[in-house]
């Protein structure tokens, strides 16, 4: 997946709220949109090297969007609002997943029951629904989701379980927006309800998938490089 737009290296200063941060670009303090509602405390530390996307549109409240952060020698995509869905859609269209090659139609933003899911896959005799979750928090090569409580995410899992018990296919795809993870686990320290709902969904037959991405700021690329397991038990002390 190509990272669109003009990227500029900057220095992170502080986060004003969930959606707006202050960064330093060429010695000047600027406001940047943060396309991620998570906490990102381990990534957005004062002085951290980041990449911002420059916008020239006059209708925007901020001139920049905070896209990447540098951590432990690698780039991390913090754009959970757009990047995970974009890269998953590209992979589905390209037929990169053997599991989904039997479907003839891919639809985005599909409403089922009381939730809207990221993707619906359809063929003449079957349906499959996918919800995509972006993972940015990694500790000791373990990815954790979520890094902030998410009632919406819990509801998605509950609805996917109902869909699966109703005889249709359902899955959660965790897109790890960095390359240094070997597993993904539910973050029950932050959101026990989500962790419990994930276990219930798995017991109902919902597929749990996780894919690691490499972010290349020089080439302006973010690409899936491997699949990793989702482990429901959390072994952090």
Secondary structure as UniProt FT lines:
FT   STRAND          6..15
FT   STRAND          20..25
FT   TURN            26..27
FT   STRAND          28..34
FT   TURN            41..43
FT   TURN            46..47
FT   STRAND          49..54
FT   TURN            58..59
FT   STRAND          64..71
FT   TURN            72..73
FT   STRAND          74..77
FT   TURN            80..82
FT   HELIX           83..93
FT   TURN            94..95
FT   HELIX           98..100
FT   TURN            101..102
FT   STRAND          105..112
FT   TURN            113..114
FT   STRAND          115..122
FT   STRAND          127..135
FT   STRAND          137..139
FT   TURN            140..141
FT   STRAND          142..145
FT   HELIX           151..165
FT   TURN            166..167
FT   STRAND          169..176
FT   STRAND          183..186
FT   TURN            188..190
FT   HELIX           192..203
FT   TURN            204..205
FT   STRAND          207..216
FT   TURN            217..220
FT   STRAND          221..231
//
